[in-house]
């Protein structure tokens, strides 16, 4: 389990990298997506923003490896952008009536629970834990299932929509299950850290 907690250090403090630029652009697209989805209800353009986010999610990780541009900032920005897009899409889709509210509660509640563990990790010298591969697979399913759902809902009177909706529901169902499973693994790692790792120096009781 300790292998999943360590991180490469080379070039870790870099900021101006291509992957980080893509992540910043993805973050800027979140309010635009919500505006298009909820205010003007331009589903076509909202779909474009969501699809571009899914593509750049794959691209920034790929470029980080190809260009050797790993950074700690990128390690934080990438999952943050993923979660914001998922959160924005879930809230928007519940408001529009595309998905039931309890699906959003399960996914968002999982993130709220994990966020509550950050102070515990900090007391043991960790700022966060790396994303588990199962969490990455879950995020992949959700980031691809949500655009399919938007496309299916906006064209459900046509054959395209009838094809897209089952695909979307399958992606979202698998993504939700894996998202919760990855959350359970994360919590298990937190418990392991609390039991085996000493407190950070500033949190240790005075002698």
C-alpha positions as CSV (number, residue, x, y, z in Angstrom):
1,X,0.0,0.0,0.0
2,X,2.9,2.3,0.6
3,X,3.8,2.2,-3.1
4,X,0.6,3.9,-3.9
5,X,1.3,6.7,-1.6
6,X,4.7,7.8,-2.9
7,X,5.1,10.2,-5.8
8,X,7.9,11.1,-8.2
9,X,9.8,14.2,-7.2
10,X,11.7,15.1,-10.3
11,X,10.4,18.5,-11.6
12,X,7.6,18.3,-9.1
13,X,7.5,22.1,-8.5
14,X,7.0,23.1,-12.2
15,X,4.0,25.2,-13.0
16,X,4.2,26.3,-16.6
17,X,3.7,23.1,-18.4
18,X,1.5,22.0,-21.3
19,X,-0.5,19.6,-19.1
20,X,-1.1,22.3,-16.5
21,X,-2.2,24.7,-19.2
22,X,-4.8,22.2,-20.4
23,X,-6.0,21.6,-16.8
24,X,-6.4,25.4,-16.3
25,X,-8.4,25.6,-19.5
26,X,-10.6,22.8,-18.4
27,X,-11.3,24.6,-15.1
28,X,-12.3,27.7,-17.0
29,X,-14.8,25.7,-19.0
30,X,-16.8,24.6,-15.9
31,X,-18.8,27.9,-15.5
32,X,-19.2,28.1,-19.2
33,X,-20.7,24.6,-19.3
34,X,-23.2,25.4,-16.5
35,X,-24.2,28.6,-18.3
36,X,-24.8,26.8,-21.5
37,X,-26.7,23.9,-19.8
38,X,-28.9,25.8,-17.3
39,X,-29.2,29.4,-18.4
40,X,-29.5,29.4,-22.2
41,X,-30.1,25.6,-22.4
42,X,-27.9,25.3,-25.5
43,X,-27.3,21.6,-25.2
44,X,-25.2,21.3,-28.3
45,X,-22.6,23.8,-27.1
46,X,-22.7,22.4,-23.6
47,X,-22.0,19.0,-25.1
48,X,-19.0,20.4,-27.0
49,X,-17.6,21.8,-23.8
50,X,-18.1,18.5,-21.9
51,X,-16.7,16.5,-24.7
52,X,-13.6,18.7,-25.0
53,X,-13.1,18.3,-21.3
54,X,-13.2,14.5,-21.6
55,X,-10.7,14.7,-24.4
56,X,-8.3,17.0,-22.6
57,X,-8.5,14.9,-19.5
58,X,-6.9,12.1,-21.5
59,X,-4.5,14.5,-23.3
60,X,-3.0,16.2,-20.3
61,X,-2.0,12.9,-18.7
62,X,-0.6,11.6,-22.0
63,X,1.4,14.7,-22.6
64,X,2.7,14.7,-19.1
65,X,4.3,11.3,-19.8
66,X,5.4,12.1,-23.3
67,X,7.0,15.4,-22.5
68,X,8.2,14.4,-19.0
69,X,6.3,17.3,-17.5
70,X,5.1,15.8,-14.3
71,X,4.3,18.3,-11.5
72,X,2.7,18.3,-8.2
73,X,0.4,21.1,-9.3
74,X,-0.7,19.0,-12.2
75,X,-1.3,16.1,-9.9
76,X,-3.8,18.3,-8.0
77,X,-5.3,20.2,-10.9
78,X,-6.2,17.2,-13.1
79,X,-8.4,15.4,-10.5
80,X,-9.8,18.7,-9.3
81,X,-10.9,19.6,-12.9
82,X,-12.4,16.1,-13.2
83,X,-14.4,16.4,-10.0
84,X,-15.7,19.9,-10.9
85,X,-16.9,18.8,-14.3
86,X,-18.6,15.7,-12.8
87,X,-20.1,17.9,-10.0
88,X,-21.3,20.5,-12.5
89,X,-22.8,17.9,-14.9
90,X,-24.5,16.0,-12.1
91,X,-26.1,19.2,-10.6
92,X,-27.1,20.4,-14.1
93,X,-28.5,17.1,-15.1
94,X,-30.6,16.8,-11.9
95,X,-32.0,20.3,-12.4
96,X,-32.8,19.4,-16.0
97,X,-34.4,16.1,-15.0
98,X,-31.9,13.9,-16.9
99,X,-30.9,11.8,-13.9
100,X,-32.4,11.0,-10.5
101,X,-31.2,13.1,-7.5
102,X,-29.9,10.0,-5.6
103,X,-27.3,9.3,-8.3
104,X,-25.8,12.7,-7.7
105,X,-26.0,12.3,-3.9
106,X,-24.0,9.0,-4.1
107,X,-21.2,10.5,-6.2
108,X,-21.0,13.9,-4.6
109,X,-21.4,12.4,-1.1
110,X,-18.4,10.2,-1.7
111,X,-16.3,13.2,-2.6
112,X,-17.5,15.1,0.5
113,X,-16.6,12.2,2.7
114,X,-13.1,11.9,1.2
115,X,-12.6,15.6,1.5
116,X,-13.3,15.3,5.2
117,X,-10.2,13.0,5.6
118,X,-7.8,15.7,4.4
119,X,-7.2,17.2,7.9
120,X,-6.5,13.6,9.2
121,X,-3.9,13.1,6.4
122,X,-2.4,16.5,7.1
123,X,-1.8,15.5,10.8
124,X,0.3,12.6,9.5
125,X,2.3,14.6,7.0
126,X,0.3,14.0,3.8
127,X,-1.5,16.6,1.7
128,X,-3.5,14.1,-0.3
129,X,-3.3,10.6,-1.7
130,X,-2.8,9.8,-5.3
131,X,-5.8,8.8,-7.4
132,X,-6.2,5.0,-7.5
133,X,-6.3,3.4,-10.9
134,X,-9.9,2.3,-10.1
135,X,-10.8,5.9,-9.5
136,X,-9.3,6.8,-12.8
137,X,-11.4,4.2,-14.5
138,X,-14.5,5.4,-12.7
139,X,-13.7,9.0,-13.7
140,X,-13.2,7.9,-17.3
141,X,-16.6,6.2,-17.3
142,X,-18.4,9.2,-15.9
143,X,-16.6,11.8,-18.1
144,X,-17.6,9.8,-21.2
145,X,-21.0,8.7,-19.9
146,X,-22.2,12.2,-19.1
147,X,-21.7,13.6,-22.6
148,X,-23.4,10.6,-24.1
149,X,-26.3,11.3,-21.7
150,X,-26.5,14.9,-22.8
151,X,-26.4,13.9,-26.4
152,X,-29.0,11.2,-25.9
153,X,-31.4,13.5,-24.0
154,X,-31.1,16.2,-26.6
155,X,-31.8,13.8,-29.5
156,X,-34.0,11.2,-27.8
157,X,-36.7,11.6,-30.4
158,X,-34.3,10.4,-33.0
159,X,-32.5,7.1,-33.5
160,X,-29.2,8.7,-32.4
161,X,-30.7,9.4,-29.0
162,X,-32.1,5.9,-28.6
163,X,-28.6,4.5,-29.2
164,X,-26.8,7.0,-27.0
165,X,-29.0,6.7,-23.9
166,X,-28.3,3.0,-23.1
167,X,-24.6,3.6,-23.7
168,X,-24.7,6.6,-21.3
169,X,-26.6,4.7,-18.6
170,X,-24.1,1.9,-18.8
171,X,-21.1,4.2,-18.5
172,X,-22.7,6.1,-15.6
173,X,-23.8,2.9,-13.8
174,X,-20.3,1.3,-14.0
175,X,-18.7,4.7,-13.2
176,X,-20.8,5.1,-10.1
177,X,-20.0,1.6,-8.8
178,X,-16.3,2.0,-9.4
179,X,-16.3,5.5,-8.0
180,X,-17.7,4.2,-4.7
181,X,-15.3,1.3,-4.7
182,X,-12.3,3.6,-5.2
183,X,-13.6,5.7,-2.4
184,X,-13.6,2.6,-0.1
185,X,-10.0,1.9,-1.1
186,X,-9.0,5.5,-0.4
187,X,-10.6,5.3,3.1
188,X,-8.8,2.0,3.7
189,X,-5.5,3.8,2.9
190,X,-6.4,6.6,5.3
191,X,-7.0,4.1,8.1
192,X,-3.7,2.4,7.3
193,X,-1.9,5.8,7.6
194,X,-3.6,6.6,10.9
195,X,-2.6,3.3,12.4
196,X,1.0,3.0,11.1
197,X,2.4,6.5,10.4
198,X,3.5,8.9,13.2
199,X,2.0,12.4,13.5
200,X,3.7,15.2,11.7
201,X,6.2,17.1,14.0
202,X,3.9,20.1,14.5
203,X,1.1,17.9,15.6
204,X,3.1,15.8,18.1
205,X,2.4,16.6,21.8
206,X,5.1,18.5,23.6
207,X,7.5,16.4,25.6
